[in-house]
Amino acid sequence: MSDKTRVLYIEDDVGSQRLVQRVLENHDCEVLIADEGLQGIDLARQSQPNLILMDINLPGMNGREITSRLRGLPNFSSVPIVALTANNNPGHRERALAAGCDGFLTKPIDVVSFPNEVHHFLEGYRERLDNEEKLTHLELHTHEMVARLENKIQELERVNRRLRELDEMKNDFIALVSHELRTPLTLLEGYTHLLHDRVSGSPETYSQDMVRLVDGLNVGVGRISQVINEVINVTRITSGTLQLSLGPVRLGDLTSRVVEEFRQTIAERQLTLTVGDFSHLPVIQADGKQLSIALKNILSNAVKYTPDGGRVTVEAHLMDDAIDITVSDTGIGIPVDEQRHIFEQFYVLESIDHHSTSKSAFQGGGLGLGLAIAQGIIEAHDGRVWVESEGHDPRNCPGSTFHLLLPLTQKSQNVDEETA
């Protein structure tokens, strides 16, 4: 065997792996090990082995199924695949050869003769079946694969049904807990506001420490209220019960109100927030309250992932039948392979261990619901949301641009007369 001979051994038994590896490595082979079928197929694609040894009784896909899959891949039609199994029952050799194996060796191996047997297959030796025998066992192999596929489909259907049940239970639980928390929180909000008004209205009566305590309590209650509202919103979006109150909306006015909420954070973090010209946009029919939530969540995300001193820009572009609102930043960007996941519920970019508890601080914390809520609201308006980013780079900060595409006319308009 040459120094470049590479052998892939697909086997789940550790003892067999070690024995074959030691024997072949002593004969100038590089031996790669895979514990199961899918790993073996991936490793075969990456390494392009000169020969593949295959156990038949593997978890998941058995050796014959793996062989059939490999034979269907480019560059594997002529690679020798040799079954190496302890199962020597009648018909197993013939079925392995019919499935595409070039040889059938049994375990335990003879450490003296085994390297020569492998060498023969590398030199071109192949075990053959006559045509009639091959057709007979190929049919048996096909029937076995179909039966296993049917069992897998039934198993996946059962698992899928269970997952749907668990998902419904999760949504019901989240909705129940959110509404149960809303009742005592309403009382807490009311008393907190009363206490805040009293302390603020009579500063000479209360100490500065008391004023700060009440301010902190007010902020904490507001944060809890915001979290509960987020959970309720995403539950409504998921269940399809989000109802829009459509009315005439001036996007320039709406954007100005949303941006104003970020003025303090922008100043504290020395960010530059630029808003483009919205005066040329027509009035659209939309739910102004919900659109404000969507834009606020997108803008909050841009602020959160833009380092101090960076820039955030909000612009609008009038198209033939839609308005494209863009929120661009000079932030750390989003990995390309994660851009399709960031709108999923509870998805948080990067480890939560690095997040602070502040929602406005750089890479501050959150539930991972803001973008999911924004997407649900925009899609409820028959619109689309997507992101463009060259990738994730905290050092060079390539930035991101979020698009909120809103149609000029809604498919169904239950127009509320109040202007948003």
C-alpha positions, 0 to 999 in steps of 0.5 A: 500500500502507498503512503497516500492510501486513505481508508474510511471505516464506518463502525459504531463499535469502539473495539473494532475501530481500534483494531482495524485502525491499528492493523491498517496503520501498521501497513502505511494506511491513514484510517478515518473513523465514523461512528454512524452513517450520516457522519460517514457520508460527510467524511467520505465527501470531505476526505475522498477515501481510496477504500471504504469499510462498512459495518452493516448493522449500524444505528440509523442508516444501516450499511446497505443504505449507506452504500446505496447513498454513496453510490449515488454521489459523484466520484464514488461509483468506482471507490471500493466499498467493502462490508465488514460485519459479524453477521454472516447469515445466509443472504446477507453477503448477497444483499450487501453486494446487490446494494453496491458493496464490492466485497464482504468480509467477516468479523472478527478479522484475522490480523495476518490476512486482513491487510492483504484482503484490503490490498486486493480490493485496492488493486481492483478485486471485486466480488460478483453476483450473477444477474439473476442472483443480483436482481433477486437480492436487489429486490429484497434490499429495495423492499427492506429500504422501503419498509424502513422508510415507511417506519421512519415516516410514521415515526416522524409523523408521530414526533411531529404531532407531539411537537405540535401539541407541545407547541400549542401547550407552550403558547397556551401557557405563555398566554395564560401566564401573561394575562395572569401577570397583567392583572396584578401588574395593572394594580402595581402600575397604578400605585407606582404612578400615584406614589411617583406623582406624590413624591414628584409633586412635593420634593420638599417633603421627601428626601432625595433617596426616596425620590430615587427609590420611587424613580427606580421602582417606576422604571422597573415596573415599566420594564416588566410591563414592556416584557409582558406586552412583548410576550402577549404580542408574540402570542397573538402573532403566533396564534393568528389573533393579532387584529389591526385597527386600520386608519390613515397613517402619516409615516413621517409623524409616526417615525418622529414619535418613535425616534423621540423615544430614543433621544436620551439613549442616543445622547447617552451613548453618543450615537448619531441618529439621522432621519431622512425626508418622509414628507414625500410619502403618501398617507397609508392605511395601517394600524399606527400603534402596531407599526410604531411597535414594529419600527421601535423594535427594529430601531432598538435592535440597531441601537443595541448592536451599534457601538457607542459613537456609531450611526443609525439612519432611518430613511424611506423610499417610495416605490410603485406599490409600496414604501420601503422603510430602512433602518441602517446602522454601523454596528457589529453586523449579523452572520450570514448564516444566522440572518434567516434565524434572527426573526424567529421567536426567542432567538438571541444572537450570540451567547446571552452570557455577554448581555447586560440587563439594559435594553439600550446598552451596547449588546444589551439583553432581551427576550429575543422577541422584538424582531419576531414581533416586528415581522409579525406586525409587518406581515399582518399589513401584507408587507415584508421584513428582511435584513442585509448585512455583510457579516458579523465583525465586532472590530470593523463593524460592517453594519446592517440594514433592515427593510420594512416594506409596506404596501400602499394599499391593504388587501382588506381594509377594516378602516378605523376613522381615528388617525394614527 
